[in-house]
Amino acid sequence: MRQQDHQAGMLAEADDWRDRDLSVLWHPCTQMREHPHMLPLVPIARGEGAWLIGHDGTRYLDAVSSWWTNLFGHAEPRIGAAIAAQAGALEQVMLAGFTHAPAVELAERLLAVAPRQPGRTPLSKVFYADNGSAGVEVALKMAFHWFHNRGEHRRTKFIALENGYHGETLGALAVGDIPLYRRVYAPLLAEALFAPSPDAYLAQPGESPAECAARAADALAALLDRHAGEVCAVIVEPRVQCAGGMRMHHPDYLTRVRELCDASGAFLIADEIAVGFGRTGTLFASEQSGVMPDLLCLSKGLTGGFMPLAAVLATQAIYDGFLDDSRERAFLHSHSYTGNPLACAAALASLAVFRDDDILARNRTTARAMATLAEPLAAHRHVADVRQAGMVLAFELTRDGDKATPFPAAARVGLKAYRAALARGVVLRPLGDVLYWMPPYCVDEEQLQLLADVTRHAIEDATACA
């Protein structure tokens, strides 16, 4: 009786949090009309490793790492302890005119592990921002302003990829190409040029991923030629276009982009906000192409999922382009919490976990297990493609597995799969009709087996009547 009373109390508490939430909160990336009935809120009380635990005691396997931020599991004690220790010493100081140890040490560590390329001077400066979109804004402004300082006033254009995503502030949104996020705000956005995506899913019959990437690179070369002297930077998500449906491309593409940027005089911006810090098998996805960008954008996993923070790593040449007696030639972009000591302490602790636990080696083993578990799902009637880059694995759902026949939007296949998985204790937040696994690095064999089993049920439930 006492246990039943306890369970009833937990359920009542969860309902209370739902009601209180809906009376005051407006949620991100959500059609609020879907709450509370079509898509009930899930009140979470705490996290534990790969699990999220609700106020009603229900455990959910966090298969998407809480929007790709969490690396080592929820409540990782070493990162929590680092934040607590820093909070007892210094919680915040403006970084204009002041400095502090966590910001300096983190910049040193990031530059030491950043991608390198033979024959290129390593990245040498770090500019902090508050989140991924803000980091992209910093990189875009730096690229444009650098050419402006040189008097190259025709270089005002950016090239981005079709189906790419770089955030939702106006500058970042301008170089994104996902209509759901972009269309309404198009009148507010700066003009960008979009090159064909190297997405291997779009390969022509008989075309390999490398050949698909080469064809897309040729199209980028032609676009740069048509706008010679007008492009200040090309921005790319290396290896995986994440918000665009976890679409993946061959590493050769970024190698060609680097060559094309050098030939045209444009900067290369690598947006590794989602794919950095071990997600694709190497610490940074750019490493798989043997490429060092001119500007490297980092966020999400930077702090292990504990605190919002972004970092933009730049070359010495870009930094030097702003040194002058005139403040107008300085880079005056700022955030109140730039280089926040608590966030920097979390990031330092996260990098220490990578070093101490040999995370990349563990990830390689986990990625192989994920591939094995995904194999049987590839044979499902409505699975058109199973693709993987390290710890990112995606299932493309289409009618009868035909790439040319997606499910109608009204069928809400992705939403049905999400609800079916949630009912079985797994968080699978789809991208359209693409289900994906991007679990925390602490995920174990038993949890992966649960993930595979629930994914199979979710696909079957979602496509049964679609």
C-alpha positions in Angstrom: 0.0 0.0 0.0 2.8 2.4 0.9 4.5 1.7 -2.4 1.3 2.4 -4.3 0.9 5.6 -2.4 4.5 6.6 -3.3 3.9 5.8 -7.0 0.7 7.8 -7.0 2.5 10.7 -5.4 5.2 10.6 -8.1 2.7 10.6 -10.9 0.9 13.6 -9.3 4.2 15.4 -9.0 4.9 14.8 -12.7 1.4 16.1 -13.7 1.9 19.2 -11.5 5.2 20.0 -13.3 3.5 19.6 -16.7 0.7 22.0 -15.7 3.0 24.5 -14.2 5.3 24.3 -17.3 2.5 25.0 -19.8 1.3 28.0 -17.8 4.7 29.8 -18.2 7.0 28.2 -20.7 7.4 28.5 -24.5 9.5 25.5 -25.6 12.2 25.5 -28.4 11.6 23.9 -31.8 8.1 23.0 -30.8 4.6 23.6 -32.1 3.1 24.4 -28.6 -0.4 23.4 -29.8 0.9 19.7 -29.7 1.1 20.0 -25.9 -0.3 18.6 -23.8 -2.3 16.0 -25.7 -0.5 14.9 -28.9 3.0 15.3 -27.4 2.9 15.2 -23.6 5.8 16.9 -21.8 8.2 14.6 -20.0 9.2 16.2 -16.7 12.8 15.1 -15.8 14.0 15.1 -12.3 17.6 14.0 -12.8 20.2 12.3 -15.0 22.3 9.3 -14.4 24.8 8.1 -17.0 23.0 7.4 -20.2 19.6 7.7 -18.4 17.2 10.5 -17.9 14.9 9.9 -14.9 11.4 11.4 -14.8 9.6 12.8 -11.8 7.4 9.7 -11.9 10.4 7.5 -11.7 10.4 6.4 -15.4 13.8 5.9 -16.9 14.6 7.0 -20.4 17.7 6.1 -22.4 19.0 9.3 -23.8 19.8 8.1 -27.3 20.3 11.6 -28.7 22.5 12.9 -25.9 20.1 15.7 -25.1 20.4 17.5 -28.5 23.9 16.2 -29.0 25.4 18.0 -26.1 26.1 15.3 -23.5 29.3 13.3 -24.0 30.1 11.1 -21.1 26.7 10.7 -19.4 24.5 12.8 -17.2 25.9 14.1 -13.9 29.5 13.0 -14.8 31.1 13.6 -11.4 34.5 15.0 -12.5 32.9 17.8 -14.5 30.4 18.5 -11.8 33.2 18.8 -9.2 35.2 21.1 -11.5 32.2 23.5 -11.8 31.6 23.4 -8.0 35.2 24.1 -7.3 35.3 27.0 -9.7 32.0 28.4 -8.3 33.7 28.7 -5.0 36.5 30.9 -6.4 35.2 32.9 -9.3 31.8 32.6 -11.0 32.1 35.5 -13.6 34.2 38.4 -14.7 34.0 40.3 -17.9 36.7 39.2 -20.4 37.1 42.8 -21.8 40.2 44.1 -20.0 40.4 41.2 -17.6 41.4 37.6 -17.8 41.3 34.4 -15.6 43.0 31.1 -15.5 40.1 28.8 -16.9 39.8 30.9 -20.0 43.5 30.9 -20.7 44.0 27.3 -19.9 41.1 26.2 -22.0 42.3 28.2 -25.0 45.7 26.6 -24.6 44.2 23.1 -24.5 41.9 23.6 -27.5 44.7 25.0 -29.6 46.9 22.0 -28.6 44.3 19.4 -29.8 42.9 21.4 -32.8 43.2 19.9 -36.3 46.5 20.5 -38.0 47.6 20.3 -41.6 51.2 20.0 -42.9 52.4 23.2 -44.4 49.9 25.4 -42.6 50.5 27.5 -39.5 48.4 26.0 -36.7 45.3 27.7 -35.3 46.5 30.1 -32.7 43.7 32.2 -31.2 40.5 31.5 -29.4 37.4 33.7 -29.3 34.6 32.6 -26.9 30.9 32.9 -27.4 27.8 31.7 -25.6 26.4 28.9 -27.8 26.7 27.4 -31.3 24.7 29.9 -33.2 26.7 32.7 -31.6 29.9 31.0 -32.5 28.9 30.8 -36.1 28.0 34.5 -36.0 31.5 35.3 -34.7 33.1 33.3 -37.5 31.0 34.9 -40.2 31.7 38.4 -38.9 35.4 37.7 -38.6 35.7 36.5 -42.2 33.8 39.5 -43.6 35.5 42.1 -41.4 39.0 40.8 -42.2 38.5 41.4 -45.9 36.9 44.8 -45.1 39.9 45.8 -43.1 42.1 45.0 -46.2 39.9 47.1 -48.4 38.5 44.1 -50.4 35.0 45.4 -50.2 33.7 43.1 -52.9 34.1 40.1 -50.7 30.7 40.2 -49.0 29.3 36.7 -49.9 29.3 33.4 -48.1 28.9 30.0 -49.7 27.2 27.3 -47.7 25.8 23.9 -48.6 22.3 22.9 -49.6 20.6 21.1 -46.7 23.1 22.6 -44.2 22.3 24.0 -40.8 24.4 26.4 -38.7 22.0 27.8 -36.1 19.0 30.1 -35.8 20.2 33.6 -35.1 19.9 35.7 -38.3 23.4 35.5 -39.5 23.7 31.7 -38.9 20.2 31.2 -40.4 21.3 33.0 -43.5 23.8 30.3 -44.3 21.4 27.5 -43.5 19.3 25.8 -46.1 16.5 23.9 -44.2 13.2 25.5 -45.3 11.4 24.7 -42.0 13.7 27.0 -40.1 14.6 29.5 -42.9 11.5 30.2 -45.0 9.6 32.6 -42.7 12.6 34.7 -41.9 13.9 34.9 -45.5 13.2 38.6 -45.9 15.4 39.3 -42.9 18.4 37.3 -44.0 21.6 38.3 -45.8 22.0 36.7 -49.2 24.1 33.6 -49.3 25.2 31.3 -52.1 24.4 27.6 -51.8 26.5 24.8 -53.4 25.2 21.3 -53.9 25.5 19.0 -51.0 28.1 16.1 -51.2 25.5 14.0 -49.4 26.1 10.4 -50.3 22.4 9.6 -50.0 22.0 11.7 -53.2 24.5 9.7 -55.2 23.5 8.9 -58.7 23.1 5.2 -59.7 26.4 3.5 -59.6 28.2 6.5 -58.0 30.3 5.9 -55.0 30.3 8.3 -52.0 33.7 9.6 -53.1 32.5 10.2 -56.6 29.4 12.0 -55.3 31.7 14.2 -53.2 33.9 14.9 -56.2 30.9 15.9 -58.3 29.7 18.3 -55.5 33.2 19.7 -55.2 33.3 20.4 -58.9 30.0 22.3 -58.6 31.5 24.4 -55.7 34.5 25.2 -57.9 32.2 26.4 -60.6 30.3 28.6 -58.1 33.5 30.1 -56.8 34.6 30.9 -60.4 31.3 32.6 -61.1 31.8 34.8 -58.0 35.5 35.3 -58.2 36.7 37.9 -55.7 33.3 38.1 -54.1 33.3 35.3 -51.5 34.8 35.8 -48.1 34.2 32.3 -46.7 32.8 28.8 -47.4 31.1 27.3 -44.3 30.8 23.5 -44.1 29.7 20.9 -41.5 32.4 18.3 -41.9 31.3 14.7 -42.6 27.7 15.0 -41.3 24.9 17.5 -42.0 23.3 16.8 -38.7 20.0 18.9 -38.6 19.6 18.1 -42.3 18.8 14.5 -41.5 22.2 13.1 -40.4 23.2 13.1 -44.1 26.8 12.0 -44.4 29.5 12.6 -47.0 33.0 11.3 -47.9 36.0 13.0 -46.2 37.4 13.8 -49.6 34.9 16.6 -50.0 36.4 18.8 -47.3 39.9 18.1 -48.7 38.7 19.6 -52.0 37.0 22.5 -50.3 40.2 23.4 -48.6 42.0 23.4 -51.9 39.3 25.5 -53.6 39.3 28.0 -50.8 43.0 28.4 -51.0 42.8 28.9 -54.8 40.0 31.5 -54.5 41.4 33.3 -51.5 38.3 32.6 -49.4 38.4 31.3 -45.8 37.2 27.9 -44.8 34.9 27.8 -41.8 34.4 24.4 -40.3 31.2 24.2 -38.2 32.1 21.3 -35.8 29.5 22.4 -33.2 27.7 19.0 -33.5 30.4 16.7 -35.0 33.3 17.8 -32.8 34.6 16.1 -29.7 34.6 12.5 -30.9 31.2 12.2 -32.5 32.4 10.9 -35.9 35.4 8.8 -34.7 38.1 11.4 -34.4 38.3 14.2 -32.0 37.4 16.6 -34.8 35.7 15.5 -38.1 38.1 17.7 -40.1 40.9 15.4 -39.2 39.5 12.6 -41.4 40.1 14.9 -44.4 43.6 16.0 -43.3 42.4 19.5 -43.3 42.8 22.5 -41.0 40.1 25.2 -41.4 40.8 29.0 -41.1 38.0 29.2 -38.5 36.8 26.3 -36.4 33.5 26.6 -34.6 33.0 24.5 -31.4 30.1 24.2 -28.9 27.6 21.5 -27.7 30.0 18.8 -26.4 32.7 21.4 -25.5 31.6 21.3 -21.9 30.6 17.7 -21.8 26.9 18.9 -21.9 27.0 20.8 -18.6 27.2 24.5 -19.6 26.6 26.7 -22.7 29.8 27.7 -24.3 31.2 28.2 -27.7 34.7 28.7 -29.0 35.9 29.9 -32.4 39.5 29.0 -33.2 41.2 31.3 -35.7 44.5 31.5 -37.5 47.2 34.1 -36.6 46.7 35.7 -40.0 43.0 36.4 -39.3 43.9 37.7 -35.8 46.6 40.0 -37.2 44.2 41.5 -39.7 42.4 43.3 -36.8 45.4 44.8 -35.1 45.4 48.6 -35.7 45.4 51.9 -33.8 41.7 52.3 -34.9 39.0 50.7 -32.8 36.9 50.5 -35.9 39.3 47.9 -37.3 39.1 45.9 -34.0 36.7 42.9 -33.6 34.2 44.5 -31.2 31.8 41.6 -31.0 31.0 40.7 -27.4 28.8 38.7 -25.1 28.3 39.5 -21.4 29.3 36.0 -20.4 32.2 35.6 -22.9 34.6 33.1 -21.5 32.6 32.4 -18.3 34.8 30.8 -15.7 32.3 28.1 -14.8 31.8 27.0 -18.4 35.6 27.1 -19.1 36.1 24.9 -16.0 33.6 22.4 -17.3 35.3 22.3 -20.7 38.7 21.8 -19.1 37.3 18.9 -17.1 35.7 17.4 -20.3 39.0 17.5 -22.1 40.6 15.8 -19.1 38.1 13.0 -19.4 39.1 12.5 -23.0 42.7 12.2 -22.0 42.3 10.1 -18.8 39.7 7.6 -20.1 40.9 7.2 -23.7 37.5 8.0 -24.9 38.2 7.8 -28.6 39.4 4.1 -28.3 36.2 3.3 -26.3 34.1 5.0 -29.0 35.6 2.9 -31.7 34.5 -0.2 -29.9 31.0 1.2 -29.3 30.6 2.3 -32.9 31.4 -1.2 -34.1 28.7 -2.6 -31.7 26.2 0.0 -33.0 26.9 -1.1 -36.6 26.3 -4.7 -35.7 23.0 -4.0 -34.0 21.8 -1.8 -36.8 22.5 -4.4 -39.5 19.2 -6.3 -39.1 17.2 -3.1 -39.2 18.6 -2.3 -42.7 16.5 -5.1 -44.0 13.3 -3.6 -42.8 10.8 -2.9 -45.6 10.6 0.8 -44.9 14.3 1.5 -44.2 15.9 3.2 -47.3 19.3 3.7 -45.8 21.4 3.0 -42.7 24.5 5.3 -42.5 27.1 5.8 -39.8 30.0 8.1 -39.0 31.6 7.0 -35.7 29.1 7.4 -32.9 26.4 8.8 -35.2 24.1 6.3 -36.9 20.9 7.1 -38.8 18.0 5.3 -40.4 16.2 6.9 -43.3 12.5 5.8 -43.4 10.7 5.9 -46.8 7.7 4.0 -48.2 8.9 0.6 -49.2 12.5 1.7 -48.8 12.4 3.7 -52.0 14.5 6.9 -51.9 12.2 8.5 -54.4 9.1 7.9 -52.3 9.2 9.6 -48.9 6.3 9.2 -46.6 3.8 12.1 -46.8 4.3 14.7 -44.2 0.7 14.2 -42.9 1.6 10.7 -42.0 3.8 12.0 -39.1 6.0 8.9 -39.3 8.8 10.5 -37.3 6.5 11.7 -34.6 4.9 8.3 -34.3 8.3 6.7 -34.0 9.3 9.1 -31.3 6.2 8.4 -29.3 6.5 4.7 -29.7 10.1 4.7 -28.5 9.4 7.0 -25.6 6.7 4.6 -24.4 9.4 1.9 -24.3 11.8 4.1 -22.4 14.1 5.4 -25.1 14.4 9.0 -26.4 14.6 9.0 -30.2 13.9 12.5 -31.4 13.7 12.2 -35.2 14.7 14.6 -37.9 11.7 14.4 -40.1 11.5 10.7 -40.9 15.1 10.1 -40.0 15.7 8.2 -36.8 19.2 8.4 -35.4 21.4 7.1 -32.6 23.9 9.6 -31.0 24.2 8.2 -27.5 26.5 9.4 -24.7 29.9 7.7 -24.8 29.2 5.8 -21.5 26.4 3.7 -23.2 27.0 0.0 -22.6 26.1 -3.2 -24.4 22.8 -3.8 -22.6 21.7 -0.2 -23.3 22.7 -0.5 -26.9 20.6 -3.7 -27.2 17.6 -1.9 -25.7 18.2 0.9 -28.2 18.2 -1.5 -31.1 15.1 -3.4 -29.9 13.1 -0.2 -29.3 14.2 1.3 -32.6 12.8 -1.8 -34.4 9.5 -1.5 -32.6 9.4 2.2 -33.2 9.9 1.7 -37.0 7.3 -1.0 -37.1 4.7 1.0 -35.2 5.3 4.2 -37.1 5.2 2.7 -40.6 2.4 0.1 -40.0 -0.4 2.3 -41.4 1.6 5.0 -43.1 
